[in-house]
Every structure is written in structure tokens, then in C-alpha cells.
Amino acid sequence: MSEVSTDKKLKGKDLITIGIFSAIYFVINFAFMLLGGIHPVLWMLMPGFIAAFAGIPFMLMVAKVQKLGAVFLMGLITALIYFVTGQFTLVILISMASTCILAEVVRAVTKYNSFKGNSIAYVIFSLGMVGSPLPIWLFKADFLAQITEQGMPADYVAAVEALSSNAMLIVLFVAPIIGGIIGAFIARGLFKKHFVKAGIV
């Protein structure tokens, strides 16, 4: 992997790199979003699955672009794609924005070149996707009515209602934390030589 520029302003090359890895991240993200339509459990565990399998594009992107704004742009690109297709609610836009900002703070504090710092940033970033199932708990009645109107099968809607317990809410938040840690270490194992060259391990 090429040396990272000491210039901390995003350049055209950086934006291209962010765009490429954001596209890869989105494809992985969307694949698990589709799987969530099979059963509500898969949907509620979706943030965890995404975190476990999308660590490679995220960690490679932060290794290549050790600058402020890279993570925020990745989250923004993902959110905008979903939003324009009508898949994102205001809740997930807020959760994605807030976790991206927190992840950027962690990266800045750890000087962008720390594997530990980038891993923590990835875990925080991954928590943004909990905003997809979260309306089940925040606006339960309205949400169930909405997905019913959208044509979701009655058994799926009933399963969503049955699963909206406090215990499952905890699982919803814990899953991306565990998945994020797994995803970061998978990326480290597969791309260790690249990370070493980039100076983040």
C-alpha cells in the first residue's frame, strides 16, 4: 500500500478511494439488508452481520485515507443511497450521522494510524445501522402499521411484534459491537502486510 500523505485535507484521489470502498461497503450492507426481509430475527441481527463482514472495506479505506472526513463520507454515501431509494427513515439518518461523527473523533484522537483506534471507530460506525430496526421500539404501533401497509406478510409483522422485547433491544446494540470487533480483526488478518506498510499495526 502506498504511503499516506501528510496533507490532512481530502484530495481528489482520496475521494475516489472513499467512493470505491464505500461502494463495496454498501453492496455488503445491502446484501444483509435484503436477507433481513426473510425473517425479523435476521433483520434485527443485520447490524451485527454487516459489521462482521464489512470490516475489510472499512479498514482498508481508513488505512488508505488517514484524514478527517473519510468515515463520515462513507456513512453519508451509504445513507444517501438508501434515502433516495426510500429505504432509510429519519431515525437511521440520525444514528448514522451521530456514529460517524463519533468515529471521526476517535480517529482524530488516535492520530488516524492506530489499529486500535480505527477498530474502535469501526465498532462505533457499525452501531449506526441499528437505526434501521430501532423504530420498532421507538414507534411500535406506527411502525407495524406502516410495514403492514407496505405489504409485509401478516406472519412477518406478528414476528416483528413478538420480537420487540427489551432483551432483543440489548441484542440489537450488542451485535454490531461484537461484529465490529470480529470484522476489524478479520481485516487485520487478511491484510496484515498492507496495514504494516501503512503503519497502523
TIDO-417614 format. One record per residue (C-alpha): residue in one letter; x, y, z. Coordinates in steps of 0.1 Angstrom, whole numbers. Layout:
<atoms>
a|X|Y|Z .
...
</atoms>
This chain:
<atoms>
m|0|0|0 .
s|13|34|-9 .
e|25|59|18 .
v|-2|81|32 .
s|2|118|25 .
t|10|141|54 .
d|-15|166|40 .
k|-47|162|61 .
k|-70|177|35 .
l|-90|154|13 .
k|-78|154|-23 .
g|-95|141|-54 .
k|-76|108|-51 .
d|-89|104|-15 .
l|-124|110|-26 .
i|-121|83|-53 .
t|-107|59|-28 .
i|-135|67|-3 .
g|-161|62|-31 .
i|-147|28|-42 .
f|-146|14|-7 .
s|-180|30|2 .
a|-195|12|-28 .
i|-181|-22|-16 .
y|-193|-15|19 .
f|-228|-6|5 .
v|-230|-38|-15 .
i|-222|-59|16 .
n|-246|-38|36 .
f|-274|-41|11 .
a|-270|-79|8 .
f|-277|-83|45 .
m|-305|-57|44 .
l|-322|-80|18 .
l|-316|-111|40 .
g|-334|-92|68 .
g|-366|-95|47 .
i|-366|-132|52 .
h|-372|-131|89 .
p|-373|-103|115 .
v|-345|-120|135 .
l|-322|-117|106 .
w|-332|-80|103 .
m|-325|-73|139 .
l|-292|-90|137 .
m|-284|-73|104 .
p|-262|-46|120 .
g|-240|-73|136 .
f|-237|-93|104 .
i|-228|-62|84 .
a|-202|-53|110 .
a|-186|-87|108 .
f|-184|-89|70 .
a|-177|-53|61 .
g|-146|-47|82 .
i|-123|-52|52 .
p|-135|-23|30 .
f|-138|0|61 .
m|-103|-9|75 .
l|-87|-6|41 .
m|-103|27|34 .
v|-91|42|68 .
a|-56|28|61 .
k|-55|45|27 .
v|-72|77|38 .
q|-58|88|72 .
k|-77|121|71 .
l|-106|138|87 .
g|-139|132|70 .
a|-133|98|54 .
v|-156|78|77 .
f|-182|105|76 .
l|-183|104|38 .
m|-186|66|38 .
g|-216|68|61 .
l|-230|97|41 .
i|-227|79|8 .
t|-244|48|23 .
a|-272|69|39 .
l|-279|89|7 .
i|-282|58|-14 .
y|-307|43|9 .
f|-325|75|14 .
v|-331|83|-23 .
t|-344|47|-27 .
g|-369|53|2 .
q|-352|27|24 .
f|-340|49|52 .
t|-360|66|79 .
l|-351|97|98 .
v|-340|75|128 .
i|-313|58|108 .
l|-301|90|93 .
i|-297|104|128 .
s|-280|72|141 .
m|-256|71|111 .
a|-247|107|113 .
s|-240|106|151 .
t|-219|74|150 .
c|-199|87|120 .
i|-191|119|139 .
l|-181|99|170 .
a|-160|76|149 .
e|-142|106|133 .
v|-135|120|168 .
v|-119|86|178 .
r|-98|86|147 .
a|-86|121|152 .
v|-77|115|189 .
t|-57|83|179 .
k|-40|102|150 .
y|-56|81|123 .
n|-28|55|122 .
s|-37|33|151 .
f|-53|-2|145 .
k|-69|0|180 .
g|-83|35|173 .
n|-96|25|138 .
s|-111|-6|153 .
i|-130|14|179 .
a|-141|38|152 .
y|-154|9|131 .
v|-174|-5|161 .
i|-189|29|166 .
f|-195|34|129 .
s|-212|-1|128 .
l|-237|9|155 .
g|-252|34|131 .
m|-271|6|114 .
v|-292|-1|145 .
g|-313|28|133 .
s|-329|5|108 .
p|-347|-18|132 .
l|-348|8|161 .
p|-382|23|150 .
i|-398|-10|161 .
w|-391|1|197 .
l|-395|39|193 .
f|-427|40|173 .
k|-440|4|176 .
a|-477|9|166 .
d|-470|33|138 .
f|-441|11|125 .
l|-462|-21|125 .
a|-490|-2|107 .
q|-465|11|81 .
i|-450|-22|72 .
t|-484|-38|70 .
e|-495|-11|45 .
q|-463|-17|26 .
g|-474|-53|20 .
m|-454|-73|46 .
p|-470|-107|53 .
a|-491|-109|85 .
d|-468|-136|99 .
y|-437|-113|94 .
v|-455|-84|111 .
a|-466|-107|140 .
a|-430|-119|144 .
v|-417|-84|145 .
e|-441|-75|172 .
a|-432|-106|192 .
l|-395|-99|190 .
s|-397|-63|201 .
s|-387|-71|237 .
n|-362|-54|259 .
a|-339|-84|256 .
m|-338|-81|218 .
l|-332|-44|221 .
i|-300|-52|240 .
v|-291|-78|214 .
l|-296|-52|187 .
f|-269|-30|202 .
v|-245|-57|213 .
a|-245|-75|179 .
p|-227|-47|160 .
i|-202|-43|188 .
i|-192|-79|186 .
g|-195|-80|148 .
g|-173|-48|146 .
i|-145|-64|166 .
i|-147|-95|146 .
g|-147|-76|113 .
a|-117|-55|123 .
f|-96|-85|132 .
i|-107|-104|100 .
a|-94|-74|81 .
r|-62|-73|101 .
g|-55|-109|94 .
l|-62|-108|57 .
f|-44|-75|50 .
k|-17|-75|77 .
k|11|-68|52 .
h|-8|-38|39 .
f|-16|-25|73 .
v|20|-28|84 .
k|31|-9|53 .
a|5|18|61 .
g|19|19|97 .
i|-13|11|116 .
v|-2|-21|132 .
</atoms>
